[in-house]
Amino acid sequence: MNARNPNIMQDRKPIRQLDDAAANRIAAGEVVERPASAIKELVENALDAQARRVEIFYADGGKTLLRVIDDGSGIPAAELPLALSRHATSKIDGSDLLNIHSFGFRGEALPSLGAVGRLSITSRFTGAGSAYKIVVDGGLAGEVEPAAGPEGTNVELRDLFHATPARLKFLRSSVAEARAIGDVVKRLAMAAPDVVFVLRDVSGGGEGRVVFRADIGGEGDRLQARLRRIMGREFIENALEIEAEREGIRLSGYAALPTYSRGAAVAQFFFVNGRPVRDKQLHGALRAAYSDFLSRDRHPAAALFLDCSPELVDVNVHPAKAEVRFQQPGVARGLIVSALKHALAEAGHRGSTTLTTATLGAMQPEPRPDMLYQMPMNRDRAAMPATGFAESRGWQAGRVEDAPQAPPPDDLPLGVARAQLHENYIVAQTASGMVIIDQHAAHERLVYERLKHQSGANGVPSQALLIPEIVELSAPDCARLLEVAEAMRPLGLVYEAFGDSTICVRETPAILGEINAAKLLRDIADELADLGQSQSVKDRIEAVLSRMSCHGSIRSGRRMSAEEMNALLREMEATPHSGQCNHGRPTYVELKLADIERLFGRS
């Protein structure tokens, strides 16, 4: 006997129309997920109103109070009740949903907020003599009344989800919700560097405390100043400016050097036509651009802005408007990958400045009170004991090389080799300090880049299978693989259709040796389904080249002559990406003379 399905009602109920209050509460569940969602909608409304200053207030993580005040154009008194109606907006006329130039366009934010909380709107339209106010409680709107207030709009939301108490159980702690509000405000502040943002926590009453503030920068690059304020000075110091364009899509922003990486993807920001988005395909493109320079447990940092005609991108994908869909997603992904790879190549051997700080921290000993002393001053130099370096035997770990033929360090970024320590580290003198190079890591990168160049110039050799391998796949996976078949040929992978949902693999990359072709094809198909592109074959080939370069490079423990050390430095200066090894670690650290003097207390 079959068990009764609990989802099937035994007594059929008639179809009926939900009332407006219920419909608004259901819609609010899509738009207003948490206090941060409400702040996002309200701040976007302020930016659409051409506000130049936006102030945000919250209490108890936004659970008891949210307030957004702007100096924008405001709302006329006659339109306040209409602003609280679903699908009522001044931003589009409904005739073209692809030509959207504003943050909002659905007309759902204010009625959704009014349906789940106690909402009040006080607004003074530009040029109007006075402000007007309207109050909504649980979806029930009051009358429009005169009020006092400057030009702009003041939206206040109290007791979020009081009309839907079940939603309150899904909110996190006040600290976590406040953190989410801060993240949303910072993203919007990056999208609008010409607007002042002030975020206050008023949980204790009164004016509260300023949690975040972003003023307009000076006469220089305002975006750079805003990113410096939000992402930190170190990010800007170690970031590369990105400017590229392809087929109507323009990419700009900043991306950090590989040696300035993070342990999680917390410093990756994407904006499409000024709108902050979280798009896995864009994040996948960023990861692909750095795949050759970072290990899997490190993540790049970047703030990238994609601008294109509104007709080329669909923002009407999700109620939260955090996802977008490009008309030509391959162009957008290819633009990101190629622009970042080009910028990283232009950076050459450059490493992040944070390496110097880390080096100084490692070299700075903790002071011990019992070891502090001051060397007595002896004016009679002749009376001082003769303890020349020639009598010392403490220099066995290092070997000093004279290099009289080397050019002066003033003209060389990595300087002139002066010593080799522990048969692994080269010490070079530069015009402004010193550089310490890991000889194995540096040469490993140089060999790897040389192998990649040769592979790209001549193509990846393929080996023909004595017996072609037949792989059965699902119809969608088979179609995806056949679409990229020509792109796989230069990588040494040759296959073709072999009946319905079947592929015949005839050649595989020779450098990979004996491989499981079926597994490789399935991995490629999975990547194509998830990201729209595949790096599997390329990544595997580069992994083999990386291992070859590791075994073919200068080993730790090998003594090098001055000529060999200087030749290595010159090749590093001429080779892109030589600032980090194949695994993303730095190949050298630099100490300025001022840093060295600070170590010895001379500055």
C-alpha positions in Angstrom: 0.0 0.0 0.0 1.4 3.4 -1.0 1.9 6.0 1.7 -0.1 9.1 1.5 1.7 12.1 0.1 1.5 14.8 2.8 1.8 17.5 0.1 -1.4 16.5 -1.6 -4.5 18.0 0.1 -7.3 15.5 0.6 -10.0 18.2 0.5 -9.6 20.4 -2.5 -9.9 24.2 -1.8 -11.0 26.7 -4.4 -8.6 29.0 -6.2 -8.8 32.5 -4.8 -7.0 35.8 -5.2 -4.6 36.8 -2.4 -5.2 40.2 -0.9 -2.7 43.0 -1.4 -1.2 42.7 2.1 -0.4 39.0 1.6 1.0 39.6 -1.9 3.2 42.4 -0.6 4.5 40.2 2.2 5.3 37.4 -0.2 7.1 39.8 -2.6 9.0 41.3 0.4 10.5 37.9 1.0 12.3 38.1 -2.4 13.4 41.7 -2.1 14.1 42.2 1.7 16.0 39.2 3.0 17.7 41.0 5.9 18.4 44.6 7.1 21.3 44.9 4.7 18.9 44.2 1.8 16.6 47.1 2.9 19.6 49.4 3.2 20.7 48.4 -0.3 17.3 49.3 -1.8 17.0 52.6 0.0 20.5 53.8 -0.8 20.1 52.8 -4.4 16.9 55.0 -4.5 18.9 57.9 -3.1 21.6 57.5 -5.8 18.9 57.3 -8.5 17.6 60.6 -7.0 21.0 62.2 -7.8 21.9 62.5 -4.1 25.4 64.0 -3.4 25.3 62.9 0.3 23.8 59.8 1.9 23.6 59.2 5.6 22.6 55.8 6.9 21.6 55.0 10.5 20.9 51.6 12.1 20.2 50.3 15.6 20.6 46.7 16.8 22.0 45.6 13.5 19.1 47.1 11.7 16.5 45.0 13.5 14.9 47.9 15.4 15.8 50.9 13.2 17.0 51.7 9.7 17.1 55.3 8.4 18.5 56.7 5.2 18.7 60.4 4.6 19.7 61.9 1.3 19.8 65.3 -0.4 18.4 64.2 -3.7 15.5 65.5 -5.7 12.8 64.2 -3.3 9.3 63.0 -4.0 6.3 65.3 -4.7 3.6 65.1 -2.1 1.0 63.9 -4.6 3.2 60.9 -5.6 4.0 59.7 -2.0 1.0 57.3 -1.9 1.8 56.0 -5.4 5.4 55.4 -4.3 4.1 52.8 -1.9 2.2 50.9 -4.6 3.8 47.8 -6.1 5.4 48.2 -9.5 5.1 52.0 -9.4 8.3 53.7 -10.4 9.6 56.9 -12.1 12.7 55.2 -13.5 11.3 53.4 -16.5 8.0 53.6 -18.5 7.8 49.8 -19.0 8.3 49.8 -22.7 11.9 48.7 -22.7 13.3 46.5 -19.9 16.7 46.3 -21.5 17.5 50.0 -21.6 17.9 50.6 -17.9 20.2 53.3 -16.6 19.2 53.4 -13.0 19.8 51.1 -9.9 16.1 50.5 -9.3 13.3 49.9 -11.8 11.0 47.3 -10.4 9.0 49.6 -8.0 9.0 46.9 -5.3 11.4 48.2 -2.5 9.1 50.8 -0.7 5.9 48.7 -0.7 7.9 45.6 0.4 9.4 47.5 3.3 6.0 48.9 4.2 4.6 45.4 4.2 7.0 43.9 6.8 7.8 46.9 9.0 6.8 50.3 10.3 7.8 52.7 7.4 7.7 56.5 7.3 8.8 58.7 4.4 9.5 62.4 4.8 10.4 64.1 1.5 10.7 67.6 0.2 10.7 67.9 -3.6 13.2 70.2 -5.2 11.8 73.7 -5.3 8.8 72.8 -3.0 8.0 75.1 -0.1 7.7 72.3 2.5 8.1 68.6 3.1 5.4 66.0 3.4 5.3 62.7 5.3 3.5 59.4 4.9 3.5 56.5 7.4 2.9 52.8 6.6 2.4 50.1 9.2 2.2 46.4 8.1 1.1 47.4 4.7 -1.6 49.9 5.8 -0.8 53.5 4.6 -1.9 56.6 6.4 -2.6 60.1 5.0 0.0 62.4 3.6 0.7 65.2 6.1 2.9 68.3 6.1 6.2 68.0 7.8 9.5 69.8 8.4 12.6 68.8 6.5 15.2 69.9 4.0 15.2 69.1 0.3 15.7 65.4 -0.2 14.2 62.3 1.4 14.3 60.7 4.9 13.1 57.1 4.9 12.8 55.4 8.3 12.0 51.8 8.9 11.4 50.5 12.5 10.8 47.0 13.7 11.7 45.1 10.6 9.6 42.0 10.1 7.3 42.8 12.9 4.4 42.0 10.5 6.1 38.6 9.6 7.6 37.4 13.0 8.7 34.1 11.5 11.3 35.9 9.5 12.9 37.3 12.6 14.1 33.8 13.6 16.3 33.6 10.5 18.2 36.9 11.2 21.7 36.6 12.6 23.1 38.4 15.6 23.1 42.2 15.7 26.9 42.2 15.1 26.6 40.0 12.0 23.7 42.0 10.6 25.7 45.3 11.2 28.6 43.8 9.4 26.4 42.9 6.4 25.1 46.5 6.3 28.7 47.8 6.3 29.6 45.6 3.4 26.6 46.7 1.4 27.3 50.4 2.0 31.0 50.0 1.1 30.1 48.4 -2.2 27.7 51.2 -3.0 30.3 53.7 -2.0 32.8 52.2 -4.4 30.2 52.3 -7.2 29.6 56.1 -6.5 32.9 57.8 -5.7 31.4 61.2 -6.3 28.9 60.8 -3.3 29.6 61.2 0.4 28.6 58.3 2.5 28.2 58.3 6.3 27.2 55.2 8.2 26.2 55.5 11.9 25.4 53.0 14.6 22.7 54.6 16.9 22.0 51.5 19.0 22.7 53.5 22.2 20.6 56.4 21.2 21.6 60.0 20.3 24.0 60.7 17.4 25.6 57.3 17.8 29.1 56.5 16.5 30.4 56.8 12.9 31.1 53.3 11.7 32.2 54.2 8.2 32.7 57.5 6.3 33.7 58.1 2.7 34.2 61.7 1.6 34.8 62.8 -2.0 38.5 62.7 -2.9 40.5 65.7 -4.2 41.2 66.7 -7.7 42.9 63.4 -8.6 41.4 60.1 -9.3 38.3 59.9 -7.1 37.9 56.2 -7.6 41.4 55.5 -6.5 40.9 57.7 -3.4 37.6 55.8 -2.6 39.3 52.4 -3.1 42.2 53.6 -0.9 39.6 54.4 1.8 37.7 51.1 1.6 40.2 48.5 0.5 43.2 50.1 2.2 46.4 51.9 1.2 48.3 48.7 0.7 45.9 47.6 -2.0 46.4 50.8 -4.0 50.2 50.6 -3.6 50.2 47.1 -4.9 47.5 47.4 -7.5 47.8 47.7 -11.3 45.5 50.0 -13.2 43.3 48.2 -15.7 42.0 49.8 -18.9 40.8 47.7 -21.8 37.9 47.5 -24.3 36.5 44.9 -26.6 33.3 44.7 -28.7 31.5 47.5 -26.9 32.5 46.4 -23.3 34.9 48.6 -21.4 36.9 47.3 -18.4 38.5 49.6 -15.9 39.6 49.5 -12.3 42.5 48.0 -10.2 43.8 44.5 -9.7 46.5 43.6 -7.2 49.8 41.9 -7.8 49.9 38.2 -7.3 52.2 38.6 -4.2 49.4 40.7 -2.7 46.9 37.9 -2.3 44.3 37.0 0.3 43.4 33.8 2.1 39.7 34.1 0.9 37.8 35.8 -1.9 36.9 38.8 0.4 38.6 41.5 -1.7 37.0 40.9 -5.1 34.5 43.5 -6.3 32.7 43.7 -9.6 30.5 46.5 -11.0 28.5 46.4 -14.2 27.3 49.8 -15.4 28.0 51.1 -11.9 25.9 48.4 -10.2 27.6 46.1 -7.6 27.1 42.5 -8.7 28.1 39.0 -7.5 28.4 37.0 -10.6 30.2 33.6 -10.5 31.2 33.8 -14.1 33.0 37.1 -13.5 34.7 35.7 -10.4 35.6 32.7 -12.4 37.3 34.9 -15.1 39.3 36.7 -12.4 40.4 33.4 -11.0 41.4 32.1 -14.4 43.5 35.3 -15.0 45.5 34.6 -11.9 45.5 30.8 -12.2 49.1 30.7 -13.3 50.4 32.9 -10.5 48.5 31.8 -7.3 48.1 28.5 -5.5 44.6 27.2 -4.9 44.4 28.4 -1.3 45.2 32.1 -2.3 42.8 34.5 -3.9 43.5 37.7 -5.9 42.2 41.2 -4.9 40.5 43.4 -7.4 37.9 46.1 -8.0 36.8 45.9 -11.6 34.2 48.0 -13.5 32.5 46.8 -16.7 30.6 49.4 -18.7 28.6 48.7 -21.8 25.4 49.7 -23.5 22.4 48.6 -21.3 21.1 46.6 -24.3 24.2 44.3 -24.0 23.4 43.2 -20.4 20.2 42.0 -18.6 19.9 43.2 -15.0 16.4 41.8 -14.7 17.5 38.4 -13.6 16.9 38.3 -9.9 14.7 40.5 -7.6 17.8 41.5 -5.6 19.5 42.7 -8.9 22.8 41.2 -7.8 23.1 39.0 -10.8 23.4 40.0 -14.5 23.4 38.2 -17.8 25.6 39.4 -20.7 24.4 39.1 -24.2 27.9 37.8 -25.1 29.3 36.3 -21.9 32.4 35.0 -23.6 33.4 38.5 -24.6 33.1 39.8 -21.0 35.1 36.8 -19.6 37.7 37.0 -22.3 38.1 40.8 -21.8 38.8 40.3 -18.1 41.3 37.4 -18.5 43.2 39.0 -21.4 43.3 42.5 -19.7 44.5 41.2 -16.4 47.1 38.9 -17.9 48.4 41.8 -20.0 48.6 44.1 -17.0 50.4 41.4 -14.9 52.9 40.8 -17.7 53.6 44.6 -17.9 54.3 44.6 -14.2 57.4 42.5 -14.9 59.3 41.4 -11.8 57.5 43.8 -9.5 56.6 42.4 -6.1 54.2 43.8 -3.5 55.4 46.3 -0.9 53.9 44.2 1.9 56.8 41.8 1.5 59.1 44.5 2.9 56.9 44.9 6.0 56.8 41.1 6.5 60.6 40.9 6.2 61.1 43.7 8.7 58.7 42.0 11.1 60.6 38.8 10.8 64.0 40.5 11.3 62.9 42.7 14.2 63.8 40.8 17.5 61.9 41.2 20.7 63.8 43.4 23.1 65.2 41.6 26.2 65.8 43.8 29.2 68.7 41.7 30.4 70.5 42.1 27.1 70.2 45.9 26.7 73.5 47.6 26.9 75.3 50.6 25.5 78.7 50.4 23.9 81.1 52.7 25.7 82.6 55.5 23.7 86.4 55.1 23.4 88.0 58.2 21.9 91.4 56.5 21.8 91.0 54.3 18.7 94.6 53.0 19.0 93.6 51.5 22.4 90.7 49.5 20.9 91.3 45.8 20.4 92.1 44.7 16.9 89.3 42.3 15.9 89.4 42.4 12.2 87.0 40.4 10.0 90.0 38.3 8.8 90.2 36.8 12.3 86.5 36.0 12.4 85.2 32.6 11.5 81.5 33.4 11.7 81.0 33.9 7.9 81.1 30.3 6.8 77.4 30.3 5.9 77.8 33.0 3.3 80.2 33.7 0.5 81.1 37.1 -0.8 81.8 37.6 -4.5 83.6 40.5 -6.0 82.0 41.6 -9.3 84.3 44.4 -10.6 82.9 44.1 -14.1 79.3 44.5 -13.2 77.5 47.8 -14.0 76.7 50.2 -11.2 73.5 49.3 -9.3 71.9 52.7 -10.1 70.8 51.4 -13.6 69.6 48.0 -12.4 66.2 47.4 -10.7 67.5 44.3 -8.9 71.0 45.6 -8.4 74.3 43.8 -8.5 75.0 40.5 -6.7 77.3 40.9 -3.8 77.0 37.6 -1.9 75.4 34.1 -1.8 74.1 33.0 1.6 73.6 29.3 2.5 74.0 28.4 -1.2 70.4 29.5 -1.8 69.9 33.2 -1.3 71.6 35.9 -3.4 72.1 39.3 -1.8 72.2 42.1 -4.3 73.0 45.8 -3.7 70.6 48.3 -5.4 70.9 52.1 -5.7 68.6 52.5 -2.7 69.0 49.4 -0.6 69.3 45.7 -1.0 67.5 42.7 -2.5 67.5 39.1 -1.3 66.6 36.6 -4.0 65.6 32.9 -3.6 67.7 31.5 -6.4 65.7 28.3 -6.9 62.3 30.0 -6.9 63.5 32.7 -9.2 65.1 30.3 -11.8 62.1 28.0 -11.6 59.8 30.8 -12.7 62.2 31.8 -15.5 62.4 28.2 -16.8 58.6 27.9 -16.6 58.0 31.1 -18.6 60.5 29.9 -21.2 58.7 26.6 -21.5 55.3 28.3 -21.8 56.6 30.6 -24.5 58.0 27.7 -26.5 54.7 25.7 -26.0 52.6 28.7 -27.2 54.8 29.4 -30.2 55.0 25.9 -31.5 51.8 24.5 -30.1 51.4 21.6 -27.7 52.5 18.4 -29.4 49.8 15.7 -29.4 50.0 11.9 -29.5 47.6 9.9 -31.6 45.9 7.1 -29.7 46.5 3.6 -31.2 42.9 2.8 -30.4 40.6 6.0 -30.3 38.7 6.2 -27.0 34.9 6.4 -27.2 33.3 8.4 -24.4 29.5 8.4 -23.8 28.1 11.6 -22.3 24.8 13.3 -21.8 23.5 15.2 -24.8 24.0 18.7 -23.2 27.7 17.9 -22.2 28.3 16.4 -25.7 27.0 19.6 -27.3 29.2 21.8 -25.1 32.3 19.9 -25.8 31.7 19.9 -29.6 31.4 23.7 -29.5 34.9 24.1 -28.1 36.5 21.3 -30.1 38.5 23.6 -32.3 39.7 25.6 -29.3 41.1 22.4 -27.8 43.2 21.4 -30.9 46.1 23.9 -30.2 46.3 22.3 -26.7 46.9 18.9 -28.2 43.4 17.5 -27.5 41.6 16.3 -30.7 38.1 14.7 -30.6 35.0 14.6 -32.8 31.4 13.5 -32.7 30.7 9.8 -32.8 27.0 9.2 -33.0 24.4 10.5 -30.6 25.8 11.7 -27.2 29.2 10.1 -28.0 32.6 11.6 -28.6 35.6 9.9 -30.1 39.0 11.0 -28.7 41.7 10.6 -31.3 44.7 12.6 -29.9 45.7 13.8 -26.4 48.5 16.2 -25.3 51.8 14.3 -25.4 53.2 16.1 -22.4 50.5 14.7 -20.2 51.5 11.1 -21.0 48.9 8.4 -20.5 45.7 10.0 -19.3 42.1 9.1 -18.6 40.4 10.8 -21.6 36.9 10.1 -20.4 37.6 11.8 -17.0 39.3 14.7 -18.7 36.3 15.3 -21.1 33.8 15.2 -18.2 35.9 17.7 -16.2 35.9 20.0 -19.2 32.1 19.6 -19.7 31.5 20.4 -16.0 33.6 23.6 -16.2 31.7 24.6 -19.4 28.4 24.1 -17.7 29.4 26.0 -14.6 31.5 28.8 -16.0 31.0 28.8 -19.7 34.7 28.1 -20.3 37.3 25.4 -19.4 40.8 25.6 -18.1 41.2 21.9 -17.4 43.5 21.0 -20.3 45.5 24.2 -20.1 45.9 23.9 -16.3 47.1 20.3 -16.6 49.6 21.2 -19.3 50.9 24.1 -17.2 51.1 21.9 -14.1 53.4 19.5 -16.1 55.5 22.5 -17.3 55.7 23.8 -13.8 57.0 20.4 -12.5 59.5 20.3 -15.4 60.7 23.8 -14.6 61.1 22.8 -10.9 63.4 19.9 -11.8 65.3 21.9 -14.4 66.1 24.9 -12.4 69.0 25.8 -10.2 68.8 23.7 -7.1 69.1 25.0 -3.5 72.6 24.3 -2.3 74.4 25.0 -5.5 77.2 27.5 -5.5 77.0 30.2 -8.1 79.7 32.6 -9.4 79.2 36.3 -9.5 78.6 36.1 -13.3 75.9 33.5 -12.8 74.1 35.4 -10.1 74.1 38.7 -12.1 72.9 36.8 -15.2 70.0 35.5 -13.2 69.1 39.0 -11.9 69.2 40.4 -15.5 66.9 37.6 -16.8 64.5 38.3 -13.9 64.3 42.0 -14.9 63.5 41.0 -18.5 60.9 38.3 -17.7 57.3 38.9 -16.9 55.9 37.5 -13.7 59.3 36.8 -12.2 58.4 38.4 -9.0 56.6 35.2 -7.8 57.4 31.6 -8.3 55.1 29.0 -9.9 53.3 28.5 -6.6 52.6 32.3 -5.9 55.4 32.8 -3.4 57.7 35.8 -3.8 61.0 35.2 -5.5 62.7 38.2 -3.8 62.3 40.8 -1.1 63.6 44.3 -1.1 64.8 46.4 1.8 65.3 50.1 1.3 68.2 51.8 3.0 65.8 53.6 5.3 64.3 50.2 6.4 67.8 48.8 7.2 68.7 51.9 9.2 65.4 51.5 11.1 66.4 48.0 12.0 69.5 49.3 13.6 67.8 52.2 15.3 69.5 54.8 13.1 66.3 56.6 12.1 
